[in-house]
């Protein structure tokens, strides 16, 4: 499993600290290891079709007790239906072992699924369900028609009464009314009994289906719990915890499906078990992008936080790990440039790298600086937000009332915005519109994903400004304001399929994120005039 580098690496300086897995720049040794692993992947013809559908791989540069530098390789999940392949480290726990409890219990659950399907496919059950629906519709129409007839007959009698009929005719109308009402009640009772009998027949089947579903759910939950207990996770100190304990202590939840099966935990586990010192780590995507997440062939990506966050936090205890480059403790020393100001509001040019509002640690932010600059201001001040990595125009209100007015304009979508971005690739269309619904990826915060089921509508118009050899300069006109909207719409295969240069989450790293809020247009809350503010980017 330990691989020596095929090329000389003596000129590469080892990192002083281990990789922070959730935000990193790949170390040159990791890049070299990834290149060698990719050459191996290309040679595996039998895996080609599966790999084209997309798979995450990882490399861990390690040092042996004799000082030799090499690397380990792994993949997330299974490959060609197995967790075990000669070139890669083994799984932390192989749940596919033939005689293991997982396979046995999986067969039991499969049997339950087969029984449920057998009941659903039962001819008599299907006939009863169909008949029930037809009879319900027929009885509803029949009773409704009978009720209409009652109402019409009542109206006719009221007309007859209005001309003062004989006593005998009045008695006859009373008998007629009583008879019609009784007939309606008899009809109603008949159909109620008829529908009830059909319901009983159908319910007998559906209660059996529900009983099997409850049993399946109980078995599945017990299986997951027992499965997670088999994952005995190590850290560098030699301490051992199972997945249930790790997730309970970290996030007070049960582990998500697939936890412990990603590339990074496998690599560290093998290194600890074999007394190999972790030096640096990186993960890359191979193949097509999934439908919802944004992954690009050959790009490096941080570890996911949903499945791997708690696990890696525990596994890295005792290692000297790099600080988070995106920690909200980081700020910029640049003085904020004021582009427009009056006694009611102002527009500043936010530098990239500065938060709009404080993070968890009350870090440096536009909000904090504005509070210091305008101590008498009321309300939240920050009218809208820009990502920490995005530069450009940010609107600030000096009073609660002005803030409410401006936010209402954003909500009505009457504020006009223009962003300038440099895309990593060349797009063919000169202009267009992107409609891709967006929501948070719950397994990999803060990444957003495209989801037609759970996403909120997101619309962006764009126009090409300049095409360079391998890049495109565009203007974005966001109609909605979803989190990471422009970044996702640029990178997603159904969008422009060209991530913004420097996008750590959806593309690849550069010296900065090349996205700038260049133009704002809004109605002044006090003067009712249109305010237009523009600030060109520095790139």
PEUR-V301992 format. One record per residue. RES is the residue in one letter. PHI is phi in radians with two decimals (999 if undefined). PSI is psi in whole degrees, 0 to 359 (* if undefined). Layout:
res->RES phi->PHI psi->PSI
res->RES phi->PHI psi->PSI
This chain:
res->X phi->999 psi->333
res->X phi->-1.39 psi->128
res->X phi->-2.03 psi->126
res->X phi->-1.41 psi->147
res->X phi->-1.18 psi->138
res->X phi->-1.41 psi->338
res->X phi->-1.86 psi->158
res->X phi->-1.18 psi->138
res->X phi->-2.16 psi->13
res->X phi->-1.09 psi->336
res->X phi->-1.45 psi->352
res->X phi->-1.62 psi->125
res->X phi->-1.39 psi->133
res->X phi->-1.20 psi->148
res->X phi->-1.22 psi->150
res->X phi->-1.33 psi->330
res->X phi->-2.29 psi->158
res->X phi->-1.33 psi->155
res->X phi->-1.05 psi->132
res->X phi->-1.35 psi->111
res->X phi->-1.24 psi->344
res->X phi->-1.69 psi->358
res->X phi->-2.98 psi->110
res->X phi->-2.70 psi->160
res->X phi->-1.79 psi->122
res->X phi->-0.97 psi->131
res->X phi->-1.21 psi->148
res->X phi->-0.92 psi->325
res->X phi->-1.14 psi->322
res->X phi->-1.17 psi->322
res->X phi->-1.11 psi->318
res->X phi->-1.15 psi->317
res->X phi->-1.10 psi->318
res->X phi->-1.12 psi->321
res->X phi->-1.08 psi->317
res->X phi->-1.18 psi->319
res->X phi->-1.10 psi->320
res->X phi->-1.14 psi->325
res->X phi->-1.12 psi->322
res->X phi->-1.14 psi->316
res->X phi->-1.05 psi->317
res->X phi->-1.06 psi->331
res->X phi->-1.41 psi->349
res->X phi->-1.58 psi->86
res->X phi->-1.08 psi->322
res->X phi->-1.15 psi->337
res->X phi->-1.63 psi->355
res->X phi->-0.94 psi->312
res->X phi->-1.12 psi->315
res->X phi->-1.13 psi->318
res->X phi->-1.17 psi->329
res->X phi->-1.10 psi->333
res->X phi->-1.33 psi->347
res->X phi->1.95 psi->133
res->X phi->-2.76 psi->142
res->X phi->-1.62 psi->132
res->X phi->-2.08 psi->159
res->X phi->-2.44 psi->153
res->X phi->-2.26 psi->142
res->X phi->-2.21 psi->115
res->X phi->-1.37 psi->130
res->X phi->-2.32 psi->163
res->X phi->-2.13 psi->132
res->X phi->-1.38 psi->171
res->X phi->-1.19 psi->348
res->X phi->-1.68 psi->1
res->X phi->1.65 psi->0
res->X phi->-1.28 psi->138
res->X phi->-1.76 psi->129
res->X phi->-2.62 psi->199
res->X phi->-2.57 psi->159
res->X phi->-1.97 psi->155
res->X phi->-2.26 psi->150
res->X phi->-2.70 psi->172
res->X phi->-2.38 psi->159
res->X phi->-1.52 psi->140
res->X phi->1.24 psi->220
res->X phi->-1.93 psi->164
res->X phi->-2.41 psi->124
res->X phi->0.94 psi->40
res->X phi->1.30 psi->14
res->X phi->-2.49 psi->153
res->X phi->-1.57 psi->347
res->X phi->-2.00 psi->122
res->X phi->-2.49 psi->143
res->X phi->-0.95 psi->323
res->X phi->-1.34 psi->340
res->X phi->-1.95 psi->156
res->X phi->-1.14 psi->152
res->X phi->-1.29 psi->168
res->X phi->-1.26 psi->162
res->X phi->-1.14 psi->320
res->X phi->-2.54 psi->129
res->X phi->-1.59 psi->98
res->X phi->-1.36 psi->355
res->X phi->-1.67 psi->6
res->X phi->-1.05 psi->134
res->X phi->-0.96 psi->318
res->X phi->-1.69 psi->10
res->X phi->-1.30 psi->159
res->X phi->-1.10 psi->330
res->X phi->-1.12 psi->313
res->X phi->-1.09 psi->319
res->X phi->-1.13 psi->312
res->X phi->-1.23 psi->328
res->X phi->-1.08 psi->322
res->X phi->-1.12 psi->320
res->X phi->-1.09 psi->317
res->X phi->-1.18 psi->323
res->X phi->-1.11 psi->324
res->X phi->-1.12 psi->319
res->X phi->-1.10 psi->316
res->X phi->-1.04 psi->320
res->X phi->-1.13 psi->322
res->X phi->-1.16 psi->320
res->X phi->-1.08 psi->314
res->X phi->-1.14 psi->325
res->X phi->-1.10 psi->319
res->X phi->-1.16 psi->315
res->X phi->-1.08 psi->330
res->X phi->-1.58 psi->358
res->X phi->-1.05 psi->128
res->X phi->-1.07 psi->315
res->X phi->-1.12 psi->320
res->X phi->-1.09 psi->315
res->X phi->-1.14 psi->321
res->X phi->-1.13 psi->319
res->X phi->-1.11 psi->318
res->X phi->-1.10 psi->315
res->X phi->-1.12 psi->316
res->X phi->-1.11 psi->320
res->X phi->-1.04 psi->314
res->X phi->-1.13 psi->319
res->X phi->-1.17 psi->316
res->X phi->-1.17 psi->324
res->X phi->-1.10 psi->315
res->X phi->-1.16 psi->318
res->X phi->-1.15 psi->315
res->X phi->-1.13 psi->322
res->X phi->-1.07 psi->315
res->X phi->-1.18 psi->318
res->X phi->-1.09 psi->313
res->X phi->-1.17 psi->324
res->X phi->-1.14 psi->319
res->X phi->-1.13 psi->320
res->X phi->-1.13 psi->322
res->X phi->-1.16 psi->322
res->X phi->-1.11 psi->319
res->X phi->-1.10 psi->320
res->X phi->-1.05 psi->315
res->X phi->-1.12 psi->318
res->X phi->-1.14 psi->318
res->X phi->-1.11 psi->322
res->X phi->-1.12 psi->318
res->X phi->-1.08 psi->319
res->X phi->-1.10 psi->317
res->X phi->-1.12 psi->321
res->X phi->-1.10 psi->324
res->X phi->-1.16 psi->317
res->X phi->-1.11 psi->321
res->X phi->-1.16 psi->331
res->X phi->-1.16 psi->343
res->X phi->-1.77 psi->15
res->X phi->1.01 psi->68
res->X phi->-1.25 psi->172
res->X phi->-1.15 psi->161
res->X phi->-1.03 psi->318
res->X phi->-1.10 psi->322
res->X phi->-1.19 psi->325
res->X phi->-1.11 psi->317
res->X phi->-1.13 psi->322
res->X phi->-1.11 psi->321
res->X phi->-1.15 psi->323
res->X phi->-1.14 psi->315
res->X phi->-1.10 psi->320
res->X phi->-1.08 psi->317
res->X phi->-1.10 psi->315
res->X phi->-1.13 psi->320
res->X phi->-1.13 psi->314
res->X phi->-1.10 psi->320
res->X phi->-1.13 psi->318
res->X phi->-1.12 psi->320
res->X phi->-1.10 psi->319
res->X phi->-1.12 psi->318
res->X phi->-1.12 psi->319
res->X phi->-1.10 psi->318
res->X phi->-1.11 psi->319
res->X phi->-1.12 psi->317
res->X phi->-1.13 psi->321
res->X phi->-1.05 psi->311
res->X phi->-1.28 psi->330
res->X phi->-1.11 psi->317
res->X phi->-1.18 psi->319
res->X phi->-1.08 psi->312
res->X phi->-1.16 psi->321
res->X phi->-1.07 psi->318
res->X phi->-1.10 psi->318
res->X phi->-1.15 psi->321
res->X phi->-1.05 psi->319
res->X phi->-1.08 psi->318
res->X phi->-1.11 psi->314
res->X phi->-1.19 psi->318
res->X phi->-1.07 psi->327
res->X phi->-1.04 psi->319
res->X phi->-1.24 psi->316
res->X phi->-1.24 psi->331
res->X phi->-1.15 psi->324
res->X phi->-1.18 psi->319
res->X phi->-1.06 psi->314
res->X phi->-1.11 psi->323
res->X phi->-1.08 psi->317
res->X phi->-1.17 psi->324
res->X phi->-1.11 psi->317
res->X phi->-1.09 psi->318
res->X phi->-1.14 psi->320
res->X phi->-1.12 psi->316
res->X phi->-1.10 psi->318
res->X phi->-1.11 psi->314
res->X phi->-1.14 psi->319
res->X phi->-1.10 psi->316
res->X phi->-1.10 psi->316
res->X phi->-1.14 psi->322
res->X phi->-1.13 psi->315
res->X phi->-1.06 psi->316
res->X phi->-1.10 psi->316
res->X phi->-1.18 psi->323
res->X phi->-1.11 psi->311
res->X phi->-1.11 psi->332
res->X phi->-1.20 psi->340
res->X phi->-1.39 psi->342
res->X phi->-1.44 psi->95
res->X phi->-1.60 psi->103
res->X phi->-1.64 psi->134
res->X phi->-1.77 psi->155
res->X phi->-2.11 psi->179
res->X phi->-1.14 psi->339
res->X phi->-1.40 psi->354
res->X phi->1.54 psi->6
res->X phi->-1.33 psi->152
res->X phi->-2.24 psi->131
res->X phi->-2.44 psi->148
res->X phi->-1.52 psi->170
res->X phi->-1.09 psi->320
res->X phi->-1.03 psi->316
res->X phi->-1.14 psi->316
res->X phi->-1.05 psi->311
res->X phi->-1.25 psi->326
res->X phi->-1.15 psi->319
res->X phi->-1.28 psi->328
res->X phi->-1.55 psi->311
res->X phi->-2.20 psi->3
res->X phi->0.99 psi->39
res->X phi->-2.40 psi->164
res->X phi->-1.34 psi->152
res->X phi->-1.10 psi->146
res->X phi->-1.30 psi->160
res->X phi->-1.00 psi->137
res->X phi->1.54 psi->358
res->X phi->-1.08 psi->138
res->X phi->1.53 psi->355
res->X phi->-1.81 psi->1
res->X phi->-1.35 psi->168
res->X phi->-1.11 psi->313
res->X phi->-1.07 psi->310
res->X phi->-1.05 psi->323
res->X phi->-1.05 psi->316
res->X phi->-1.10 psi->311
res->X phi->-1.15 psi->320
res->X phi->-1.03 psi->314
res->X phi->-1.14 psi->320
res->X phi->-1.08 psi->315
res->X phi->-1.15 psi->318
res->X phi->-1.13 psi->331
res->X phi->-1.91 psi->17
res->X phi->0.99 psi->42
res->X phi->-1.81 psi->134
res->X phi->-1.46 psi->119
res->X phi->-1.16 psi->132
res->X phi->-1.94 psi->312
res->X phi->-2.82 psi->155
res->X phi->-2.48 psi->151
res->X phi->-2.73 psi->153
res->X phi->-2.24 psi->143
res->X phi->-2.39 psi->156
res->X phi->-1.70 psi->141
res->X phi->-2.24 psi->123
res->X phi->1.88 psi->195
res->X phi->-1.25 psi->158
res->X phi->-1.35 psi->145
res->X phi->-1.10 psi->167
res->X phi->-1.22 psi->326
res->X phi->-1.75 psi->307
res->X phi->-1.28 psi->163
res->X phi->-1.91 psi->111
res->X phi->-2.33 psi->137
res->X phi->-2.08 psi->138
res->X phi->-0.96 psi->125
res->X phi->1.48 psi->354
res->X phi->-1.42 psi->148
res->X phi->-1.48 psi->146
res->X phi->-2.40 psi->150
res->X phi->-1.28 psi->163
res->X phi->-1.17 psi->148
res->X phi->-1.26 psi->145
res->X phi->-1.53 psi->331
res->X phi->-1.15 psi->307
res->X phi->-1.50 psi->319
res->X phi->-1.73 psi->343
res->X phi->-0.91 psi->298
res->X phi->-1.09 psi->323
res->X phi->-1.13 psi->310
res->X phi->-1.22 psi->327
res->X phi->-1.02 psi->319
res->X phi->-1.27 psi->315
res->X phi->-1.16 psi->334
res->X phi->-1.54 psi->357
res->X phi->-1.08 psi->126
res->X phi->1.76 psi->344
res->X phi->-1.60 psi->150
res->X phi->-1.50 psi->98
res->X phi->-1.81 psi->143
res->X phi->-1.02 psi->150
res->X phi->-1.23 psi->157
res->X phi->-1.14 psi->118
res->X phi->-1.08 psi->335
res->X phi->-1.74 psi->15
res->X phi->-0.96 psi->137
res->X phi->-1.28 psi->4
res->X phi->-1.34 psi->343
res->X phi->-1.36 psi->144
res->X phi->-2.53 psi->187
res->X phi->-2.21 psi->146
res->X phi->-1.48 psi->351
res->X phi->-1.04 psi->136
res->X phi->-1.23 psi->138
res->X phi->-1.21 psi->130
res->X phi->-1.53 psi->124
res->X phi->-1.62 psi->120
res->X phi->-1.62 psi->328
res->X phi->-2.59 psi->142
res->X phi->-2.73 psi->142
res->X phi->-2.46 psi->190
res->X phi->-1.26 psi->351
res->X phi->-1.92 psi->334
res->X phi->-2.79 psi->170
res->X phi->-2.65 psi->161
res->X phi->-2.16 psi->126
res->X phi->-1.96 psi->160
res->X phi->-1.73 psi->96
res->X phi->-1.24 psi->128
res->X phi->-1.31 psi->153
res->X phi->-1.19 psi->144
res->X phi->1.70 psi->356
res->X phi->-1.96 psi->133
res->X phi->-1.21 psi->149
res->X phi->-1.31 psi->316
res->X phi->-2.25 psi->160
res->X phi->-1.09 psi->148
res->X phi->-1.59 psi->205
res->X phi->-1.09 psi->326
res->X phi->-1.74 psi->21
res->X phi->0.93 psi->46
res->X phi->-1.30 psi->174
res->X phi->-1.01 psi->140
res->X phi->-2.83 psi->166
res->X phi->-1.04 psi->317
res->X phi->-1.01 psi->313
res->X phi->-1.09 psi->318
res->X phi->-1.17 psi->322
res->X phi->-1.20 psi->323
res->X phi->-1.10 psi->321
res->X phi->-1.21 psi->324
res->X phi->-1.34 psi->325
res->X phi->-2.18 psi->74
res->X phi->-1.10 psi->338
res->X phi->-1.60 psi->358
res->X phi->-1.17 psi->146
res->X phi->-1.97 psi->161
res->X phi->1.43 psi->181
res->X phi->-1.24 psi->343
res->X phi->1.23 psi->302
res->X phi->-1.29 psi->116
res->X phi->-1.40 psi->321
res->X phi->-2.50 psi->177
res->X phi->-2.21 psi->155
res->X phi->-2.12 psi->144
res->X phi->-0.96 psi->152
res->X phi->-0.94 psi->322
res->X phi->-1.42 psi->350
res->X phi->-1.62 psi->136
res->X phi->-1.77 psi->168
res->X phi->2.20 psi->195
res->X phi->-1.30 psi->129
res->X phi->-2.28 psi->129
res->X phi->-1.64 psi->132
res->X phi->-2.28 psi->132
res->X phi->-1.78 psi->144
res->X phi->-1.67 psi->357
res->X phi->-2.51 psi->160
res->X phi->-1.09 psi->319
res->X phi->-1.15 psi->317
res->X phi->-1.13 psi->320
res->X phi->-1.05 psi->315
res->X phi->-1.10 psi->318
res->X phi->-1.10 psi->314
res->X phi->-1.18 psi->320
res->X phi->-1.10 psi->323
res->X phi->-1.09 psi->323
res->X phi->-1.13 psi->320
res->X phi->-1.11 psi->319
res->X phi->-1.13 psi->323
res->X phi->-1.38 psi->354
res->X phi->1.11 psi->35
res->X phi->-1.66 psi->349
res->X phi->-1.37 psi->129
res->X phi->-1.70 psi->134
res->X phi->-2.31 psi->147
res->X phi->-2.39 psi->130
res->X phi->-1.99 psi->147
res->X phi->-1.93 psi->134
res->X phi->-2.41 psi->151
res->X phi->-1.92 psi->119
res->X phi->-1.68 psi->145
res->X phi->-1.52 psi->78
res->X phi->2.55 psi->174
res->X phi->-2.00 psi->126
res->X phi->-1.77 psi->150
res->X phi->-1.51 psi->317
res->X phi->-1.26 psi->143
res->X phi->-1.34 psi->331
res->X phi->-2.79 psi->169
res->X phi->2.97 psi->190
res->X phi->-2.37 psi->139
res->X phi->-2.00 psi->126
res->X phi->-2.16 psi->97
res->X phi->-2.37 psi->117
res->X phi->-1.19 psi->142
res->X phi->-2.22 psi->143
res->X phi->-2.61 psi->168
res->X phi->-1.18 psi->140
res->X phi->-1.46 psi->105
res->X phi->-1.11 psi->338
res->X phi->-1.59 psi->357
res->X phi->-2.65 psi->56
res->X phi->-1.06 psi->145
res->X phi->-1.63 psi->17
res->X phi->-1.06 psi->141
res->X phi->-1.78 psi->160
res->X phi->-2.43 psi->161
res->X phi->-1.53 psi->126
res->X phi->-2.52 psi->118
res->X phi->-1.31 psi->343
res->X phi->-1.58 psi->314
res->X phi->-1.90 psi->345
res->X phi->-1.26 psi->153
res->X phi->-1.59 psi->146
res->X phi->-0.96 psi->136
res->X phi->-2.47 psi->127
res->X phi->-2.29 psi->132
res->X phi->-2.36 psi->131
res->X phi->-1.73 psi->148
res->X phi->-2.46 psi->159
res->X phi->-2.55 psi->130
res->X phi->-1.28 psi->130
res->X phi->-1.75 psi->325
res->X phi->-2.84 psi->138
res->X phi->-1.92 psi->125
res->X phi->-1.81 psi->188
res->X phi->-1.11 psi->314
res->X phi->-2.24 psi->9
res->X phi->-2.40 psi->163
res->X phi->-2.34 psi->131
res->X phi->-1.68 psi->124
res->X phi->-2.27 psi->159
res->X phi->-1.87 psi->130
res->X phi->-1.85 psi->138
res->X phi->-2.15 psi->89
res->X phi->-1.24 psi->127
res->X phi->-1.50 psi->320
res->X phi->-1.84 psi->176
res->X phi->-2.32 psi->55
res->X phi->-1.33 psi->156
res->X phi->-1.03 psi->130
res->X phi->1.03 psi->22
res->X phi->-0.98 psi->309
res->X phi->-1.16 psi->323
res->X phi->-1.18 psi->318
res->X phi->-1.23 psi->314
res->X phi->-1.10 psi->328
res->X phi->-1.26 psi->317
res->X phi->-1.49 psi->330
res->X phi->-1.15 psi->141
res->X phi->-1.00 psi->331
res->X phi->-1.53 psi->356
res->X phi->-1.69 psi->236
res->X phi->-1.54 psi->347
res->X phi->1.02 psi->28
res->X phi->-2.43 psi->103
res->X phi->-1.12 psi->157
res->X phi->-1.22 psi->136
res->X phi->-0.98 psi->132
res->X phi->1.47 psi->11
res->X phi->-1.47 psi->103
res->X phi->-1.10 psi->327
res->X phi->-1.44 psi->319
res->X phi->-2.05 psi->357
res->X phi->-2.45 psi->234
res->X phi->-2.41 psi->159
res->X phi->-1.20 psi->148
res->X phi->-2.50 psi->196
res->X phi->-1.25 psi->341
res->X phi->-2.90 psi->171
res->X phi->-1.46 psi->121
res->X phi->-1.53 psi->68
res->X phi->-2.43 psi->128
res->X phi->-2.44 psi->130
res->X phi->-1.42 psi->102
res->X phi->-1.59 psi->330
res->X phi->-2.46 psi->138
res->X phi->-2.32 psi->138
res->X phi->-2.42 psi->126
res->X phi->-2.65 psi->167
res->X phi->-1.59 psi->129
res->X phi->-1.15 psi->129
res->X phi->-1.11 psi->335
res->X phi->-1.80 psi->312
res->X phi->-1.53 psi->349
res->X phi->1.02 psi->22
res->X phi->-1.73 psi->159
res->X phi->-1.45 psi->125
res->X phi->-1.81 psi->127
res->X phi->-2.12 psi->125
res->X phi->-2.23 psi->135
res->X phi->-2.39 psi->139
res->X phi->-2.55 psi->112
res->X phi->-1.21 psi->150
res->X phi->-1.28 psi->164
res->X phi->-1.51 psi->357
res->X phi->-1.89 psi->*
